[in-house]
Amino acid sequence: MADQYDLLVIGAGPGGYVAAIRGAQLGMKVAIIEREHMAGICSNWGCIPTKALLRSAEIYGHMGHAKDYGLTAENFGFDLDGIVKRSRAIAAQMNNGVQFLMKKNKIDIIWGEATITKPGEIKVAASKKPVVQPQGPVPKNTLGEGTYKAKNIIIATGARPRVLPGIEPDGNKIWTYFEALKPAEMPKSLVVMGSGAIGIEFASFYRSFGAEVTVIELLPTILPVEDAEISGLARKRLEKRGIKIITEAKVAKVEKTGNGVVAHVETKDGKTQQVTGDKLISAVGVMCNIEGLGLETVGVKTERGAIVIDNYGKTSVDGIWAIGDVAGPPMLAHKAEHEAVITVEKIAGLKVHGLDKTKVPGCTYCEPQVASVGLTEAKAKEAGREIKVGRFPFVGNGKAIALGEPDGLVKTIFDAKTGELLGAHMIGAEVTELIQGFVVAMNLETTEEELIHTIFPHPTLSETMKESVLNAYDRALNI
């Protein structure tokens, strides 16, 4: 007899576990199916452990500039093994934390590989991958192989690194982010293929510890989803740090040598150059985990490798929903979490607002940090909007100068007729924390007048945000 649930969630990443918790909060009987580890790629191999590595790099960088702050730091160095162990320990803590949340909310955990056999029914087989259990005894809410039924199924299986033919990662000389997160030794030189958030964050991390880094990007700009002006500033700052960047170029092939790798790079002018490195990180995007779920059997529609959904997570089949990376871009943990709540509340019959992708912020935690929300200047113009653009540099901000972080820019884009905030784009210290102010403003449909009449505390980096708004309307005070 199959176990009966109100909601079955496939995948225990940020989207999946949040969906399970929200379902339990609404009185549903919920189980979550996971084949490998709780908390998903984000907490185990992505968002959280990379930030732990980057924090070590940030502190190390500050130590190198101690004299600028009137301090002395001599004969300092780094312990790569210690840096990696700290990162992995934080990942384990996150894993265990999600296990605790499942127990707290009385959510059953089913370990194994899930296949949807028909709407409302899932067969779970033994996992092909080693299951990462928490420290201590196995929780009582843990189940295994079998057939499970539910009124509603949410697919939250995430994504994995994209592999290019002929440049397949081998775990030794060609890495994905999995290997890049736990290096046994610091490479002296590194080739990074792809300049999205993942590629640039790893380029920044390894450069901080002395590696010679070359980034190769197919498109004309790095961080291609960002506003072109911000992307250009990021490139200048990264190049100033010694990172070599080659844009409008592709890696045609990679040769493995006794000492490392040789990337054969074709540039837009048809020329080929060779770039050598001890290691190569392949950061050319991700692929949705849609295989083996039985989607074809039950008729769930997919497009361009992702599950097709509406703004509430509904697929083409009643009772089957999808959220997070498996449902397509933007592939961000916070988007998955927000989708999870929307979808579960829709299932519960609550009045909900569908996901507005234009209000999903993006953050890149390199040095310097980059953050944004809404339309870029180019996209706003393409949409036919008459716009006002404001800019304010960090060099005009007292807190930035006091921090020793005068390099940065806040850029705001408004509708010239209505005053609607269309987009905000930032580069500089702690902008990944500042961006949420603009996200809130956009969700509240705030106009420039309301932002101008808002008091920002002094001295803070956040004052750059208000000054950017003032600048858009020719009212900037500090520049």
C-alpha positions as CSV (number, residue, x, y, z in Angstrom):
1,M,0.0,0.0,0.0
2,A,1.5,3.3,-1.0
3,D,2.0,6.0,1.6
4,Q,-0.4,8.9,1.1
5,Y,0.6,12.5,1.4
6,D,-0.9,15.9,0.6
7,L,2.4,17.0,-0.9
8,L,5.5,15.3,-2.2
9,V,8.6,17.4,-3.0
10,I,11.4,16.0,-5.2
11,G,14.7,17.6,-4.3
12,A,15.8,19.1,-0.9
13,G,17.6,22.2,-2.2
14,P,16.6,25.8,-1.3
15,G,13.4,25.5,-3.3
16,G,12.4,22.0,-2.2
17,Y,13.0,22.3,1.5
18,V,11.3,25.7,1.7
19,A,8.3,24.2,-0.2
20,A,8.1,21.3,2.2
21,I,8.2,23.7,5.3
22,R,5.6,26.0,3.9
23,G,3.3,23.0,3.1
24,A,3.7,21.8,6.7
25,Q,2.9,25.2,8.0
26,L,-0.3,25.2,6.1
27,G,-1.3,21.8,7.6
28,M,-0.3,19.5,4.8
29,K,1.2,16.1,5.3
30,V,4.5,16.4,3.5
31,A,7.4,14.3,2.5
32,I,10.6,15.4,0.7
33,I,12.6,13.0,-1.6
34,E,16.3,13.5,-1.9
35,R,18.9,11.3,-3.6
36,E,22.1,12.8,-2.1
37,H,22.2,15.6,0.4
38,M,19.9,17.9,2.2
39,A,20.1,21.7,1.4
40,G,21.0,21.0,-2.2
41,I,23.8,22.3,-4.3
42,C,23.5,25.9,-2.9
43,S,24.4,25.0,0.7
44,N,26.7,22.0,-0.1
45,W,28.5,23.0,-3.3
46,G,27.4,26.5,-4.2
47,C,26.2,29.7,-2.6
48,I,27.3,29.1,1.0
49,P,30.7,27.3,0.7
50,T,31.9,29.7,-2.0
51,K,31.1,32.6,0.2
52,A,33.1,31.0,3.0
53,L,36.1,30.8,0.6
54,L,35.6,34.3,-0.6
55,R,35.5,35.6,3.0
56,S,38.9,34.0,3.6
57,A,40.1,35.7,0.4
58,E,38.7,39.1,1.6
59,I,40.4,38.9,5.0
60,Y,43.7,37.9,3.4
61,G,43.4,40.8,1.0
62,H,42.9,43.2,4.0
63,M,45.9,41.8,5.7
64,G,48.0,42.7,2.6
65,H,46.9,46.3,3.0
66,A,47.2,46.6,6.8
67,K,49.6,49.5,6.4
68,D,46.9,51.5,4.7
69,Y,44.9,51.3,8.0
70,G,47.8,52.1,10.3
71,L,48.3,48.5,11.2
72,T,51.1,46.0,11.0
73,A,50.8,42.5,9.6
74,E,54.1,40.8,8.8
75,N,55.0,37.3,7.7
76,F,51.4,36.4,7.2
77,G,50.3,33.6,4.9
78,F,47.4,31.2,4.3
79,D,46.6,27.6,5.0
80,L,44.7,26.3,2.0
81,D,43.7,23.1,3.8
82,G,42.3,25.2,6.6
83,I,40.4,27.5,4.2
84,V,38.8,24.5,2.5
85,K,38.0,22.7,5.8
86,R,36.3,25.8,7.1
87,S,34.2,26.0,3.9
88,R,33.3,22.3,4.1
89,A,32.4,22.5,7.8
90,I,30.0,25.4,7.0
91,A,28.4,23.3,4.3
92,A,27.9,20.4,6.7
93,Q,26.4,22.8,9.2
94,M,23.9,23.9,6.6
95,N,23.1,20.3,5.7
96,N,22.4,19.4,9.3
97,G,20.4,22.5,9.8
98,V,17.9,21.5,7.0
99,Q,17.7,18.0,8.5
100,F,16.7,19.7,11.8
101,L,14.1,21.8,10.0
102,M,12.5,18.8,8.5
103,K,12.2,17.1,11.9
104,K,10.9,20.3,13.5
105,N,8.1,20.6,10.9
106,K,7.3,16.9,11.0
107,I,8.3,16.4,7.3
108,D,9.2,12.9,6.3
109,I,12.5,12.5,4.4
110,I,12.6,9.8,1.7
111,W,16.1,8.9,0.5
112,G,16.4,7.8,-3.1
113,E,15.8,8.4,-6.8
114,A,12.3,9.6,-7.6
115,T,10.3,8.7,-10.8
116,I,6.8,10.0,-11.4
117,T,4.9,7.0,-12.6
118,K,1.6,8.8,-13.0
119,P,0.1,12.0,-11.7
120,G,-0.1,11.7,-8.0
121,E,2.3,8.8,-7.7
122,I,6.1,8.5,-7.3
123,K,8.3,5.4,-7.2
124,V,11.5,5.8,-5.2
125,A,14.5,3.6,-6.0
126,A,17.8,3.3,-4.2
127,S,20.0,6.3,-4.8
128,K,22.9,5.9,-7.3
129,K,24.9,8.4,-5.3
130,P,26.2,8.1,-1.8
131,V,23.7,9.7,0.6
132,V,25.2,12.4,2.9
133,Q,23.6,11.8,6.3
134,P,23.8,14.2,9.2
135,Q,26.2,13.5,12.1
136,G,24.6,11.4,14.8
137,P,21.7,9.0,14.6
138,V,19.4,8.8,11.6
139,P,16.3,10.8,12.3
140,K,13.1,8.9,12.9
141,N,11.4,10.7,10.0
142,T,13.6,9.0,7.4
143,L,12.1,6.6,4.9
144,G,13.4,4.7,1.8
145,E,12.5,2.9,-1.3
146,G,8.8,2.4,-2.2
147,T,5.8,3.9,-3.8
148,Y,4.4,7.1,-2.5
149,K,1.2,9.0,-3.4
150,A,0.2,12.7,-3.1
151,K,-2.4,15.1,-4.2
152,N,0.3,17.4,-5.5
153,I,3.9,16.8,-6.5
154,I,6.6,19.6,-6.7
155,I,9.7,19.0,-8.7
156,A,12.7,20.9,-7.3
157,T,15.6,18.9,-8.7
158,G,17.9,21.8,-9.5
159,A,20.7,21.8,-12.1
160,R,24.2,20.7,-12.6
161,P,27.3,22.1,-14.4
162,R,27.0,22.2,-18.2
163,V,29.6,20.0,-20.0
164,L,31.0,21.0,-23.4
165,P,31.9,18.1,-25.7
166,G,35.7,17.5,-25.8
167,I,36.2,19.6,-22.6
168,E,34.7,17.2,-20.2
169,P,35.8,17.7,-16.5
170,D,38.0,15.0,-15.2
171,G,38.3,16.1,-11.6
172,N,42.0,16.5,-12.0
173,K,43.0,19.1,-14.6
174,I,39.6,20.2,-15.8
175,W,37.3,21.3,-13.0
176,T,33.7,22.2,-12.4
177,Y,32.8,24.2,-9.2
178,F,32.8,20.9,-7.3
179,E,36.6,20.5,-7.6
180,A,37.2,24.2,-7.5
181,L,35.7,24.3,-4.0
182,K,38.1,21.9,-2.5
183,P,41.6,22.2,-4.1
184,A,44.3,20.0,-2.7
185,E,46.9,22.8,-3.5
186,M,46.8,26.3,-4.8
187,P,47.4,26.3,-8.6
188,K,50.0,28.7,-9.8
189,S,48.0,29.4,-12.9
190,L,44.3,29.0,-13.8
191,V,42.1,29.2,-16.9
192,V,38.5,30.1,-16.3
193,M,36.1,29.3,-19.1
194,G,33.0,31.5,-18.7
195,S,32.5,34.9,-17.0
196,G,29.2,34.5,-15.3
197,A,28.9,34.8,-11.5
198,I,30.4,31.3,-10.9
199,G,33.4,31.9,-13.2
200,I,34.2,35.4,-11.9
201,E,33.8,34.4,-8.2
202,F,36.4,31.6,-8.6
203,A,38.6,33.9,-10.7
204,S,38.5,36.4,-7.9
205,F,39.2,33.8,-5.1
206,Y,42.2,32.2,-6.8
207,R,43.7,35.5,-7.8
208,S,43.5,36.7,-4.2
209,F,45.9,33.9,-3.2
210,G,48.4,34.6,-6.0
211,A,47.3,32.4,-8.9
212,E,47.7,33.8,-12.4
213,V,44.2,33.8,-13.8
214,T,42.9,34.1,-17.4
215,V,39.1,34.4,-18.0
216,I,37.7,33.5,-21.4
217,E,34.2,34.7,-22.4
218,L,32.3,34.1,-25.6
219,L,30.3,37.3,-25.3
220,P,31.6,40.9,-25.6
221,T,31.3,41.6,-21.9
222,I,32.0,39.8,-18.7
223,L,29.0,39.2,-16.3
224,P,26.8,39.4,-19.4
225,V,23.5,39.7,-17.6
226,E,24.7,42.9,-15.8
227,D,24.3,46.5,-17.0
228,A,27.1,47.2,-19.6
229,E,28.5,50.1,-17.6
230,I,28.8,48.1,-14.4
231,S,30.2,45.2,-16.3
232,G,32.9,47.5,-17.8
233,L,33.8,48.8,-14.4
234,A,34.1,45.2,-13.1
235,R,36.4,44.3,-15.9
236,K,38.7,47.3,-15.2
237,R,38.8,46.4,-11.5
238,L,39.5,42.7,-12.1
239,E,42.2,43.5,-14.6
240,K,43.8,46.0,-12.2
241,R,44.0,43.0,-9.8
242,G,46.0,41.2,-12.4
243,I,43.3,39.0,-13.9
244,K,43.6,38.6,-17.7
245,I,40.3,38.7,-19.5
246,I,39.6,37.7,-23.1
247,T,36.2,38.4,-24.5
248,E,34.5,37.5,-27.8
249,A,36.5,34.3,-27.7
250,K,35.8,30.6,-27.3
251,V,37.8,27.6,-26.2
252,A,38.0,25.4,-29.2
253,K,39.8,22.6,-27.5
254,V,41.8,21.8,-24.4
255,E,44.9,19.7,-24.3
256,K,46.1,18.1,-21.1
257,T,49.8,18.1,-20.6
258,G,52.2,16.8,-17.9
259,N,52.1,20.2,-16.2
260,G,48.5,21.2,-16.7
261,V,46.3,22.2,-19.7
262,V,46.6,24.2,-22.9
263,A,43.4,26.0,-24.0
264,H,43.2,26.7,-27.7
265,V,41.3,30.0,-27.8
266,E,39.7,31.3,-31.0
267,T,39.1,35.1,-31.0
268,K,36.5,37.1,-33.0
269,D,39.1,38.0,-35.6
270,G,39.6,34.4,-36.5
271,K,43.0,34.1,-34.8
272,T,43.9,31.4,-32.4
273,Q,46.0,31.7,-29.2
274,Q,47.1,29.3,-26.6
275,V,46.5,29.9,-22.9
276,T,48.2,27.6,-20.4
277,G,47.3,26.8,-16.8
278,D,47.8,24.3,-14.1
279,K,44.0,23.8,-14.0
280,L,40.9,24.9,-16.1
281,I,37.6,25.7,-14.5
282,S,34.6,25.0,-16.8
283,A,32.0,27.6,-15.8
284,V,29.8,27.7,-18.9
285,G,26.5,27.5,-17.2
286,V,24.3,24.7,-15.9
287,M,21.8,22.1,-17.1
288,C,18.4,21.3,-15.5
289,N,18.1,17.9,-13.8
290,I,15.1,16.7,-15.7
291,E,16.3,13.2,-16.6
292,G,14.9,10.1,-15.0
293,L,11.9,11.8,-13.5
294,G,9.3,10.3,-15.8
295,L,8.3,13.6,-17.3
296,E,7.8,12.1,-20.8
297,T,5.6,9.3,-19.3
298,V,3.2,11.7,-17.6
299,G,3.3,14.4,-20.3
300,V,5.1,17.2,-18.5
301,K,6.1,19.8,-21.1
302,T,9.8,20.8,-21.3
303,E,11.4,23.5,-23.4
304,R,15.2,24.2,-23.9
305,G,16.0,21.6,-21.3
306,A,13.8,23.1,-18.6
307,I,10.3,22.3,-17.3
308,V,7.7,24.8,-18.6
309,I,5.6,26.5,-15.8
310,D,3.3,29.4,-15.3
311,N,4.0,32.2,-12.8
312,Y,2.7,29.9,-10.0
313,G,4.9,26.9,-10.8
314,K,2.1,24.9,-12.5
315,T,3.3,22.5,-15.3
316,S,1.3,21.2,-18.2
317,V,-0.1,18.4,-16.0
318,D,-2.5,19.0,-13.2
319,G,-1.1,18.2,-9.8
320,I,2.5,18.5,-10.9
321,W,4.5,21.6,-10.2
322,A,8.1,22.7,-10.7
323,I,10.2,25.4,-9.0
324,G,13.8,26.6,-9.0
325,D,16.6,25.9,-11.4
326,V,14.8,22.9,-13.0
327,A,12.1,25.4,-14.2
328,G,14.7,27.7,-15.9
329,P,16.4,31.0,-15.4
330,P,17.1,33.0,-13.4
331,M,18.8,30.1,-11.7
332,L,19.2,31.6,-8.2
333,A,18.5,30.1,-4.8
334,H,16.4,33.1,-3.6
335,K,14.2,32.8,-6.7
336,A,13.7,29.1,-6.0
337,E,12.7,29.9,-2.4
338,H,10.2,32.5,-3.4
339,E,8.8,30.3,-6.1
340,A,8.4,27.6,-3.4
341,V,6.2,29.7,-1.2
342,I,4.1,31.0,-4.2
343,T,3.5,27.5,-5.5
344,V,2.6,25.9,-2.1
345,E,0.2,28.7,-1.3
346,K,-1.4,28.4,-4.7
347,I,-1.8,24.7,-4.1
348,A,-3.4,25.6,-0.7
349,G,-5.9,27.9,-2.4
350,L,-4.5,31.1,-1.0
351,K,-4.5,34.4,-2.8
352,V,-1.0,34.8,-4.1
353,H,1.0,37.0,-6.5
354,G,2.8,35.2,-9.4
355,L,6.5,35.5,-9.7
356,D,7.8,38.7,-11.3
357,K,11.2,37.9,-12.7
358,T,12.0,41.6,-13.2
359,K,12.2,42.0,-9.4
360,V,14.6,39.1,-8.8
361,P,18.0,40.5,-7.6
362,G,21.3,39.1,-8.7
363,C,24.6,39.2,-6.8
364,T,28.2,38.3,-7.6
365,Y,30.5,38.1,-4.6
366,C,33.8,38.8,-6.3
367,E,36.2,41.6,-5.5
368,P,34.6,44.0,-6.2
369,Q,31.0,42.9,-5.5
370,V,28.3,43.4,-8.1
371,A,24.6,43.5,-7.5
372,S,21.5,44.4,-9.5
373,V,17.7,44.3,-9.9
374,G,15.4,45.2,-12.7
375,L,16.1,46.5,-16.2
376,T,19.5,47.5,-17.4
377,E,19.8,50.8,-19.2
378,A,19.9,49.0,-22.6
379,K,16.9,46.9,-21.8
380,A,14.9,49.9,-20.6
381,K,15.7,51.7,-23.9
382,E,14.8,48.5,-25.9
383,A,11.4,48.5,-24.2
384,G,10.8,52.0,-25.5
385,R,10.9,53.6,-22.1
386,E,11.9,57.2,-21.7
387,I,14.3,57.1,-18.9
388,K,16.3,59.1,-16.4
389,V,19.6,57.7,-15.2
390,G,21.4,58.5,-12.0
391,R,24.9,57.7,-10.9
392,F,26.9,58.2,-7.8
393,P,30.5,57.0,-7.2
394,F,31.7,55.6,-3.9
395,V,34.5,58.2,-3.9
396,G,31.8,60.8,-2.9
397,N,30.7,58.8,0.1
398,G,32.3,59.4,3.5
399,K,31.8,55.8,4.8
400,A,33.4,54.3,1.7
401,I,36.4,56.5,2.1
402,A,36.7,55.6,5.8
403,L,36.5,52.0,4.9
404,G,39.2,52.4,2.3
405,E,36.7,51.3,-0.4
406,P,36.4,54.4,-2.6
407,D,36.0,52.4,-5.9
408,G,32.4,51.8,-6.6
409,L,29.2,53.1,-8.4
410,V,25.5,53.0,-7.8
411,K,23.4,53.4,-11.0
412,T,19.6,53.9,-10.9
413,I,17.2,53.9,-13.9
414,F,13.8,55.6,-13.7
415,D,10.8,56.0,-16.0
416,A,11.0,59.7,-16.9
417,K,7.2,60.1,-17.0
418,T,6.1,58.2,-13.9
419,G,9.1,58.2,-11.7
420,E,8.9,54.4,-11.5
421,L,12.2,52.7,-10.5
422,L,13.0,50.4,-13.4
423,G,16.4,49.1,-12.3
424,A,19.3,49.5,-10.0
425,H,22.9,48.4,-10.7
426,M,25.8,48.5,-8.2
427,I,29.5,47.7,-7.9
428,G,31.6,48.1,-4.9
429,A,32.0,47.1,-1.2
430,E,29.0,45.3,0.3
431,V,26.6,46.1,-2.6
432,T,25.2,42.6,-2.3
433,E,23.8,43.7,1.0
434,L,22.7,47.2,-0.2
435,I,20.7,46.0,-3.3
436,Q,17.8,44.7,-1.1
437,G,16.9,48.4,-0.4
438,F,16.1,48.8,-4.1
439,V,14.4,45.5,-4.3
440,V,12.0,46.5,-1.5
441,A,11.5,49.9,-3.2
442,M,10.5,48.2,-6.5
443,N,8.1,45.8,-4.9
444,L,6.4,48.7,-3.1
445,E,6.2,50.5,-6.5
446,T,8.2,53.4,-5.0
447,T,8.8,56.5,-7.1
448,E,11.8,58.8,-7.1
449,E,9.9,61.3,-4.9
450,E,9.4,58.8,-2.2
451,L,13.1,57.7,-2.3
452,I,14.2,61.3,-2.2
453,H,12.1,62.0,0.9
454,T,13.5,58.9,2.6
455,I,16.1,59.5,5.3
456,F,19.2,57.4,4.9
457,P,21.5,57.1,7.9
458,H,24.9,58.8,8.0
459,P,27.6,57.7,7.6
460,T,26.7,54.6,5.6
461,L,27.3,53.2,2.2
462,S,23.5,53.3,1.7
463,E,23.7,57.0,1.2
464,T,25.2,56.3,-2.3
465,M,21.8,54.9,-3.1
466,K,19.9,58.1,-2.3
467,E,22.5,60.2,-4.0
468,S,22.2,58.1,-7.2
469,V,18.4,58.8,-7.1
470,L,19.1,62.5,-6.6
471,N,21.6,62.5,-9.5
472,A,18.9,61.1,-11.9
473,Y,16.9,64.3,-11.2
474,D,19.8,66.7,-11.1
475,R,19.7,67.1,-7.3
476,A,22.9,65.3,-6.2
477,L,24.4,66.9,-3.1
478,N,27.8,65.4,-2.6
479,I,29.4,65.4,-6.1
